[in-house]
Amino acid sequence: MISNFQTAIANKEFLITAEVTPPKGGNPQRMLEVAELLKNRVHAVNITDGSRAVLRMSSIAGCYLLLQRGIEPICQVTGRDRNSIGIQGDLMGAYSLGIRNILALTGDPLKAGDHPQAKAVFELESVRLLKLINKLNQGFDLNNKPLTDGNLNLFTGAAVDPQSKSWSGLQRRFDAKITAGAKFFQSQLITDFDKLELFMNQIAVDCDRPILAGIFLLKSAKNALFLNKNVPGVQIPESIIKRLEKAEKPLEEGIKIAAEQIQLAKNICQGVHLMAIKREDLIPRILDLANIDNLT
């Protein structure tokens, strides 16, 4: 079965994905309500896997609940919390439930989250995780033993940070992820679109993989300053912070900024990945303001 997201990539469509956080508890109602608002507005919905090392419902369970409602998920899988046996078992289970899209991630450090005393695993970082999924797709486990009950056919993606301070390191990791089997890339939060364009023209120019620029809904200047201080790699410029400070309604200004950034990205790369933590309900408004039509 080929996913709708995979078909959109093959058709060279401008891709829209959005991130939704699963619940902290057993009631998925809010997650499902938000995901329903994104139906026919995005090609796929990412369900995070313990993002920022904060405890949440498993991404596989969240993705399965979305599939039951006709919403295509991208299941985030990190190497932080499980060893190779656990990850392989989870990937087999995800595939059996109809989940096809996987975003392979290393995972945020535990000290950033709500269980800093927990024991990290990190047996597999993102490149080794991509290689593992490629093996499973070919019908073999990590030890090159045949999967006696059928191979998988997962469509894998990876993260990329075009604003990385190490250009050579960025090139090396990007190439390694392509070699390991990444078919699409979702970027970290982008604010420097000149750097994104440079990345597209110098590093990603011949990769033949869609790059989706990470667009984050900034709710206030305080929110922007918090991200700069606490999220590795985030570099929100002073000009945006000042704009939010001066705004009579900072949230409305944040919506405008996100819409403007989508329009910038349309001229540079093949899609956007929208992050509006705790306000995912505003994503349709952002898309409307950016003149992005419904998918149907």
N, C-alpha and C positions, 0 to 999 in steps of 0.2 A: 504493500500500500504506500503510495506517494502522498505525503502531506500537502495540504493546501499551501502552506508556507513554502515548501520546496517547489511547488508548481509556480508560485509567484516569483521565486528567484529565477527559475528557468525561463520565465516570460519577461525577465528584465524589468519588472514593475518597481516603482519606488516603494520600498518596504516600510511599513509602520509596525513596530512592536511596542509593547508597554509592559511595565513591571508591576506586579501586584504582590503584596506581602500576605502570606498565609496567616491564619489566626494564631494567637497565643492561647491555646485551649482547644476544646473539642467542637466548638460551634463555628462552622464556616460561613454563616449567613452573610456577614459583611463582605467577605472576599467574593462570594458568588454574586452579590448585588452589584458590586463594582465591576466585576468581569462582564456581567450582562450589559452594562452601559458601554462597554468597549466592543461589544459584538458588532460586526460589520463596519467598525471604525479602524480596527487594527488587523494585521495578518495573523498575529499570534500574541499570546499573553505569557510573559515569563512569570513563573512561580519561583520565588527565591528559596534558597537552601541555607537557612541560618545566616542570612545576610548580616554583616557587622558582628557576627558571632553572638547574635541574640536568639534565644530559644523561640522557635515557632513550630507549627505543624509541619510535617514532612512535605517536601516539594512534590514527591510522587503522589501522595494522597490528594494534595491540592490539584495537581494536574488531572488526575482521574476524575475528580468532581467537575472540573471544567469540561472535560471530554463528554461527560454525561449530558451536558447542556449545550453541546454543539459548538464549544469554544475551543479553538486549537491552542494547546499550551506549548511552551518551551520549558522543559524541566531543567532547572539548574542543579548541578551535582558538583559538590566540592570534595577535595581529598582531605579536608581537615579532620573530619570526625569519624571516618571509617577506614578500616584496612582494606586490602585488595579483595579479600573474600567477601566482606560486606558490600563493597561497591559493586562487584560483579553480580552478586545475588540481587541487589536492588535494581541494577540495569536490566537483568533478565525479567524481574517482576514488572518493571515499568513497561517493557516491551510487550509482555503478555497482556497488559491492561490496555494496550492501544496507544501508548505514548511513543512518539517517534522522534521528536526534536529534543536534543540534549545540549545544554551549554555547559562545557567542561571548565571548571574553575579550580584554582588552588584553595581558595577560602581565606577569609579575613582572620587575622590573629586573635586568639582567645582573649587577650588582654583588652581588646576593644569592646568586648561584649558584656553580657550579664552573668556569665559563668566563668570568670577568669581563673577559677580554681580547677576547672575541668582539664582533662588530659588530652592534648592534641595528638593526632596520629600523623597526618601528612606523609603517609607512605608513598602516596602518589600526588605530585603536583600536576598542573594543568596539562603539560605536554605529555607526561607519562600516562595521564588519564585518557587523553585523546588516542594514544597508541593502544591502550587497553581496549577502548571501544572499537577501534579498527580491527583488532584481533577477534573480538566477539562477533563483529559483523561478518568476518571470514569463517566463523565456525570454530574458533579455538579460544581456550581460556588463556590466562596470563602465562601459564606454564606450557603453552603450545599443545595442550591435550584437547582432543576433539570435543565439541559440545554434542553429546549423544542425542539430545532432544531438540536439535535445530539451532541454526545460527540466528543472530539478530540482524536488524536492518535499521539502525539508528542514524539519524541525520544530525551530525555534530557541528557545533559552533564553539567559538572561543571569545575571550575578552581581549581588547587591545587598548592601549593608552597612547594616542597620537601626541599627547602633550608631555610625554616622558622626557625627562631631562637628559637621559642617555640615549642619543640617536642610534648609536651602534648596538646598544643593548636592545632597543626596540626592534631594530632590523633583525637581529639574531633570533629573538623570541618569536617574532611574527613569522619568519621563515620556518622556524622549528614547528610551529603550530600548523602551518600549511602542510609540511611534510608529514606530520603526524595524523593528518586527516581532517582538519577544520574546513568546513564548507561555507561558513559565514562568520562574520565578526560583529560583535556589539561592543561599542567603545565605552570607556569611562566618560564621566561628565566632561563635555566640551564647552569651553568658553573662548578659546583662541582658534578662530576659524581660519586664520592665516596658517597656523601650524597644522591644522587638519588638512588644508589644501596641499601643503608641502609634503605631508605624509602620503597623501593620495598620489601625488606626482612623482615622488622619489622612492617610496618603499612599497606601496600597494599598487603601483601603476600596472604591472603585468600579472597580478595574482589571480585574476578572474574569479574573485570571491567578493560577494557584496559586503561592504563596510557600512554599518549603521551607526550614525553619530549619536552619542548619549546626550539627551536633552533633559535637563533637570528643572522642575518647577521650584523656583526660589520664592519662599513665602514672605520674606522680610530681609532687611539688612542683617538682623540678628541671626537668622537662619543661615545666611551666606557666610557670616563670620564663624559660626559654629562649624560649618563644613570645612572651611579653610583650616581651622585649628585641629579638627578631630578626624578627618577622613584623609588618609594618605593619598597623595597625588592630585588632590583638588586644589585648583588655583583660580578662584573667582576674582577677577580684577577689581581694583578700586572703583573704576568707572561704573560698574554694575552695582556695587555696594552703595555708592553715592546716589545712584538713580533710585534705588529702593528706599534709601533714607529720606529722600526728598518727596517721595510719592505720598499723596494724601491717602491712597488705598494701596499699601504695599503688595497685597496679594494680587490685586488687579494688574499692577505693574509687572509682577512676576509672570502672570499669564501672557502679557504682551511680549515680554522678553523671550519667553519660551517659543511663542509663535514666530517671532522674528528670527530666532535661531533655526527653527525648522526651515524657513524660507532660505536662509543662508546655506543650510546643509543640502537643500535640493539642487543647488548649483555645483556641489562639490563631490557628493558621494551618493550611494544607492539607497539610502534609507535613514530612518531615525529610530532610536530606542528611547522611549519616554519614561521618565521616572518622576512620579509626583507622590512621594511618600505621604500617606494618610489623607491625601486629597486626589486620589486617582479618579474621583468623580468629575474632576475639572478637565480631564484629558480631552473629552469631546469638544469642550469650548476652545481649548488651545488649538485643536485641529481645525475647527471652524474658522478661527481667527487667522490661521495660516493658509486658509483656502485649500485645505485637504478634504476632498469629497468622501462620502461614504463609499465603501468598497463594493456595494451592490446597488 
